[in-house]
Amino acid sequence: MTELPSTTVCIGRLLVDLPVGTRATFSTSYQWIEPQKPASVNNISDLERQLAQRASEYKVTKLVRNSYGDDVLRAGGINPDKLFGSFQLVDFHSEAERNRMIISYHPDITKPKIVTELHQIFGKRDYVFIAKDNGANDYPQTRRVLWKAGDAFQPLALGTLPRGPGFCVEGGMFADSGKPPVRESFTLVVTFANHPDVRFVIDANAIDKVDRDEPSLKRRVDSELAILRAGVKGRVDVLERGGLKAAGQDGYQIAVSAPYDMVPNTRLLKFFWSADGVPNDVTRPFMEIDMTVQPTNDGQSTIRDDDHARELWKQLMQGIHIRPGAV
């Protein structure tokens, strides 16, 4: 978990203004790549020794094949010989002169799935980008994608906001034009030093088409309220309901107050907003945002009343913007 000295966070193609004293956890995916939190490293030689040691262990560890499992794959039209390597190691390649190296392996010696890690050194920080695939046959394409992503990555000092187009992750940005194909998503989880009973979460996923199988919040809200009221003992109050524009999109919000079963004589507040997103527009992804006020075990809350919760929700929602120059 990273403590942010600034009140503004860049994540994905958005800027999020947060009250002072917040803590934010990042989870991002870019072109199927999962960036990890940067770690400290002395130099490229130390990292190369560490990865080479792992590679040497993987290289002598044979995979365990199961004839029944192979038959199941063949019955599905899949050649298991292409998914499995002979050993746990798929590949290890170092480009120390460019401060980067890649290692790919089967994390479970009984299964074909592989994990590929690109390690890119900037200064004394190791930026790790992970891709997961169904089998070793996917590795050549994954390696090309990771090398390209590593070339495009720009590290950013804590609290520094990027200027050019690209997708922000923890510690930096993948520079690009933001044009399709759109394969990027993020989750931002925010907690508050002054409000330990409050949790604020943003989920976003760029889309190439609207999901017609899942009704929008506006269309399903009545049925979800009915389910909530049927499952909760006590009164469920609707605090807010209706259209709300945020993060450059026309969305819909609902806020409720309901009995909190875990702590007697307390109520839980839940604010929720959703927007369907715009296909092939990475600045307007499908989004779901929620804020939960959950009393502590002693029944206390730092939120004075419903109006106080509304004020915080409004402040947070108004602080979400499309980053200028994100595409």
Buried (B, 14 or more C-beta within 10 A) or exposed (E): EBEBEEBBBBBBBBBBBBBEEBBBBBBBBBBBBBBBEBEEBEEBEEBBEBBBEBBEEBEEBEBEBEEEBBEEBEEEEBEBBEBBBEBBBBBBBBEEEEBBBBBBBBEEBEBBBBBBBBBBBBEEBBBBBBBBBEBBBBBEEBBEBBBBBBEBBBBBEEEEBBEEBBBBBBBBBBBBEBEEEBBBBBBBBBBBEEBEBBBBBBBBBBBEEEEEEEEBBBEEBEEEBEEEEEEBEEEBEEBBBEEBEBBBBEBBBBBBBBBBEEBEEBBBBBBBBBBBBBBBBBBBBBBBBBBBBBBEEEEEBBBEEBEBBBEBBBEBBEBBBBBEEBB
